[in-house]
Amino acid sequence: MKNINEMIEKILNQIKGKDIIVLQEGFIESKLNIEKAQGKLEEDIFSIKGESVYIRININQIYNVDYNQNKIVLYLDNDTKISVVIN
């Protein structure tokens, strides 16, 4: 789990104060635009929020993370993929 926690910390540093798009793909699909994103990792919950939009993810459900400069992809247990795209 330490590796996932380290990746989440990198993501938090990368998105802080930036405008981002969060895409959810899987059995439910959605798109969220978050302005001036802020995030935190508390216990096992990874949270990203803006002024009126937020998403919370239980990190115990994350089994893989792809990370590059402008896009982070989280793969969750229930065949869900969440992408965080930095504008």
N, C-alpha and C positions, 0 to 999 in steps of 0.2 A: 504493500500500500504506500510505502514511502515514495516510490517512483511516481505514482499518480499524484501524491501531495506536492512533490517538487514541480511537476508539470503544471498543476493548478496554480502554484505560486508564480510561475513564469507567465502564465496566461493573465493573472491578475495584474502583474506589472506591465504587461504589454497593452492591456485595454484601458488602464486607468485614465479617465478624463476624455477618452476618445469616443467618437460616434461609431457604433457597431451594428451589425445585422446578425441576428441569431436565427438560424434555420433549423427546423426540426423535420427529419425525414423518417418515415416508418409507418406504423399503423395509424398515426396521427401526423399530419403535416401542418406546419405553421411557419410564419415569418414575423419576427419582431424587430422593429427599429428602435434602438436604444441610444439616446443622445447623452453624451458626457457620462459614460458608463463608470460605475464603481462596482467593486466586487469584494467578496470576503470568503474566507474558508473558516467555518466554525464547526468544530467537531467533525462530522461527516457530511456536512452540507456546504456545497459550493453555490454561492449566490452572486448573481449579476443584476444590478438594478440601474434604472435611470430615474427620471422625474416621476413618471407614472406607469412604467412598465418594469416587470421583474421576472426572473426565472430562477428557480432553485432546483438543484440536482443533488441527489444522494450519491456521493462519490463511490459508495460500495457497489453501485450499479455499473460503473465505468470499468471496462476491461481493456481498453486500448485508447491511445491518444496519438493523433498525427498533428504535428506542430511545425509551422513555418512562419515566416515574418508577417504575413497578412491574413492567415487563416488557421484556425485551430479546429480539429474535428474530434469529437468525443464519441466513442462507440459504447453504447449501453447494452446491458444484458437482454433486454426485450426487443432486440432487432431495431433499435432506434439509433439514429445518428444525429448528433447535434453539432452544427458548424457555427463557429463564431468568426465572422468576417469583419476585419478592421478597415474602416473607410479611410 
